[in-house]
Amino acid sequence: MLLLISALARAGASDDLRSILANRVDQKKAVGIIVATIDPQGRNMVSYGTVAKNSGDAPDGNTVFEIGSVTKVFTSLLLADMVERGEVQLDEPVADLLPKTVEVPSHNGRQITLLDLSMQSSGLPRLPTNLRPADFTNPYADYTPAKLYEFLSGYTLTRDPGEKYEYSNLGAGLLGHALALKAGTSYEELLRKRILDPLGMHDTSITLTADQRKRLAPGYNTALDPAANWTFDALAGCGALHSTANDLLTFLGANMEFTDTPLKAAMRRMRSIRKPTGMPDLDIAMAWHIFTRFGGEIVWHNGGTFGYRSFIGFDPAAKKGVVVLCNTFIDNDDVGLHALDSRYRVAVFGNGAEPKTN
């Protein structure tokens, strides 16, 4: 009887999600979306739309998407793992990991630490002022280490590091760059060795293989016009990864400890440090954001590039995780939150009107 109830509940949840996704695609807000969930009973996936406007194929668990800022969670996991290994310390100034010629800004004698970068409290702005891309459709491609060092050496902090939450792509990118320098390898190779291979996430990468390129869903902007794919240089740690629903479910399963992995201690460390963001019901841990609503917690992060949106999250108490991947630049955070807890409301679109919620 319990198995029957579980199956019926899963079917009802799938119907609910399919209706939400159909509304977004049918109202021409998105080309294709997949929502994938994981709990102790297994995995479930619901998709709607297509992998491309000229395709009849629906996105599935092996479709490749840009995941944008979800990359930041992996960057901070690298930090937590390196702390577990005794290679760095959370309170270590990032300046110690950079070339001596770089003058990293400080304020009132307080230096920017690795933890400050992870917890979005470094005092650095969202983007460096010398980010002037040659191609605005691919804005990070030519932002080199030299430009990063130039910015840091000329920037003046307006407050103490650690004082205030302020989301910064620059800070997360700097963290990934610094950790790679410490390890003496590239950011991508460090991810591969420390996280992706140990977890069996073989479809998560920065550089795509020929097979992954065939499975990459083209990205679209809000007008459903084709959007260029992004590439990264010095700031790869803020948003360079591609992944699939299957791989990200594996990642969430590891965080919820459905499997025993060598990263368990590092994953626990990431959530053990947290503080308020200054926004209602929202805390920040190491990269993860944590909603504290309805008497529970949801640990999450989202991502967006010009042609994609992503969301991953999990409810530690309910032992349920969700991945939302879309090949269109439309906010789907509400879908991910609703999949974890139906009390979170979702936008409903119709006939060009402003979206409503249900």
N, C-alpha and C positions, 0 to 999 in steps of 0.2 A: 504493500500500500504506500509506504514512504517513497519508493522508487517511482510509483505512478504519479504521486503528487509532485515530486521533483520534476518529472518529465513534462507534466502539464504546466507547471510554473515556468519552465524554460521555454516551452512553446508559446505561452502567453507573452513572455518578455520579448521573444523574437518577433512576434506579430506587431507588438508595440513599436519596436525599433524599426522594423521594415516600413511601417506607416510613416514614421518620422523621416526616414531617409527618402522615401518616395516623394514626400512633399517637397523636399529640397531639390531633388533632381527634376521632378515634373514641373516645378515652378521656375526652372532654369536658374537656380542658385548654385548648382554644382553639376559636374559631369558624372562623377562616380564617387561613392563612399563605401567604406567597409567598417563595420563595428565588430570587434572580436572580444569575447569575454573568457575568463578563466576562473575556475573555482575548484574545490577539491574533487568535484565530480567530473571535471574535464573541461574541454574547450567548446565554444560555440561561436559561429560566425554568421553575420547577416550583412549582405551587400545589396546595393541598388545602383543602377546606372551602369556606365561602361568605363573601361580603362582609357578610352580615347573617343573623341567625337565621331570618328570614322570607323569605330569598332563596334561589334555586337557582343564583345566579351565583357562579362562583369568582373570587377576586381575580386581577387581571392586572397587566400592566406600567403601566397607566394608573389603577389604583385609588389613591385618595388616602388617606394615613394621617397621623396625628400622629407626628412622629419624635422628640419630646422632646429629650433631651440631645445627640443627634447635631447639633443646632443649634450646640453649642459649637465644633465643628470649623469651621463657617462664620464664627463670631464671631472665632476666632483667625486665620482666613484673611484676614478684613478687616484685622486688626492687621498681619499680615505684608505685605499689599498696601500699607497706608498707610506702613509702614516703607520698602518698596521705592520708593515715590513721594517719600520724604523728608518726609512730613507729620508723622510722630511718630517717636520712638525707643523701642526696647525697654526701655531703662533709665529712661524718663521716668516720674516719679511720676504716678499716676492723679489725684492732687489738682490737677495743673496743668490738667487737662481739665474739671474740675468748677467749679461756681460758687465764688467766693472765700469765701462764707459757710459752706461745708461744711468741717468739721474732720475730715479723714481720719486715722484713727489711725496711729501709727508706733510703733516699739519700738527702744530704744537708738539713736535717731537714724536708723534705717533706715526709709525710706518704702516704701510699697507701689507697685511699678512695674507697668507694663502687662504686662511679661513674667511677673511673679509671678502676676498674675491668669490669664494664659493657661496657665501651667504648674501651676496648682492648688497654689501655694505662698505664697499671700498672707498666711496666718495668719488669714484671716477664716473664720468657721464655715460649715458647710454651708448653713444657712438663717439669716436675721436673726431675732432674738428678738422683733421687733415685727411679724412676719408673723402676723396674726390675721384670716384671711379671713372676710368676711361669709358666704360660701358655701364650705364645706369641700370640696365636690365640684369646685370651680374655684379652687384656692388662691392663684393668683398674680394673679387678675383685678384686684383692687383694691389691689395693692401699687404705690403711686405713687412718682414721684421724691421727693416731699416725705417720704414714709416712709423711703425709702432714705437720704436725707440725714440724717434724724433718727437713724437707726440708726448710721450712720458717725460722726456727731459725738459719740455717746455711748458708743461701744464702745472697750474697752481690749484691745489685742493682748497675748497671753500669751507670744509669742516673736517673734523677728526675721522679717520677711517674707523669703521665699526660703529659709528654714532647713529646712522640712519639707513634704513632700507631704501635703495634706489636701483631698480633693475638696470643692468648694464651688459650689453653684448660685448663691449670692450673688455670689461672685467673678466668675464668667463673665457673669452678668447685669450687674454693674457695668461690666465691660469693654465689653460691647456698648453700654450707655448712654453711657459716656464717649466712645467712638469716634464715636457719632452726634452728640454735642454738638460734638466737634471738627470734624466735617464740616458741621455746620450743617443737618442734615436728620434725618429719622426713621431708626431702626434698619432698618426694613423697606425704606425707599427706598434707603438706603446699600447694603444687601445686593443689591437689585435692580440698581442701577447698576454696582456693582463686581464682583459675582460671578455672579448668576443670569442676567442678560441676556448678558454676554460668553460664558458657557458654554452658552447655549441651554437653560437649565433653566426653562422657562416654566410648569411645573406645581409649582414649589416656591415657597411663599409663606407669609406669616402670615395675611393677609386672603384668604379664598377667594372666587373668582368664582362666579357662579351655576352655571356648568358644573362647576367643581371640587366644589361642594357636592353636586351630583348624583352625583359619583363618589367621595365621601368614604365610606369604610367606617365604620359606626357602631362605637364602642368598647364593650368589655365587660370587667367585672372578673373576678377569679379564680373567682367563682361563676357566671360567664357571664350576669350581670345587666347591663343597659345602664349605661354609665358616661358621665358628662357630658364634653363636649369642653372643653378648656382654652383660656383666653385670658390674655394677658399685658399688663402695662403696663411698668413700669421695668425689669423683669428679663427682657425678651423674649430677650435674648442667651443665656440659659441653656437655652431649650427651646421656643420659640414656633413653630417651623417645621412645615409640612406638606409632604409630598413623595410621590413615586411611585417605584416600582422603576426605571422607565425613566430618570427624572431622576437618581437616585442612581447608577445605572450610568454615566451620562454624567460625573458628578462623579468617580467612581473612575477612569474612563478618563483623565480630565484629570490626576489625581494620578499615574497610572502613565505619563503622557506618551504615550498612544496617539494623542493629537492635540496639536497645538501651540496653546497658548492664552496670552493675555496674563498669566495668573496662574501660569505655570510657575515663575518665580523665587520668588514668594511661597510656593508649595506646597513647593518645595525648602527654603526657609528654615524652614518649620514643622518639618520633620523633622531639620534640621541641629543643633538644640539639644535636648539630652535629658539626663536624669539619672534615677537610680534612684528608685523610689517607696517602697522599704522593704519591698515585697512580692516574693515569689519570682518571678524571671524576668519582671519587669514594670518597664518604664521609662516615663517621661512625656516627651513632646515638647511642642510648642505645641498643646495640646488633645488631640492623638492619644495613645493609649496604645500601647505596643509590647511584645508578648510575644516573648521570646527563648527559645524551646524547640525541641527536636529539631534543633538546629543551624541554625535559620533564624529569620526575623523575620516577625511579622504585625502590621501597623499597623491600629488599629481604634478604634472608639468605639461605645457603645451608647446607647440612650435608652428612657425609659419615662414614660408618663403613666398616669392611673388606668385607661385603657381600651386602651392600645396598648403594644407593645414593638418596638424597632427595633435593628438592628445593621448597621454597614457596616465593611468591612475589606478589606485587600489584602496580598498577599505580593509585596513588591517584586522579589524574585529570580525567582519563578515567573511574574511578570506576570499574576497572577490576582486578581480582586476579587469580593466577594460583598455582596449586600444581603439582609437578612432583615426582612420587615415582617409584623406580626401585629396583628389588631384585637382582641386580648385581652391582659390584663396577665399574661403568662407569660414567664419568662426564656428567650430563644432564643439567647443568646450561644454556647452549645455547638453549635448547629446551624450558625451562621456560621463558627465556627472549624473544625468538621468539614468543611464544604464547601471550605475552603481547604487543609486538611491532614487526611486521614482518620485520622491518629494522635491527633488530639484526639477524646476520647470523648464520646458523647451520652447523655442520659438517655432511658430507655425506661420508659413508664408502663404499668400494667396492673392492672385490677380493684380500684382504690382503694388498691393497695399503694404503698409508697415507691418512687420511681423507681430503676431500676437503670441501669447504663451499659453500652454495648457499644463 
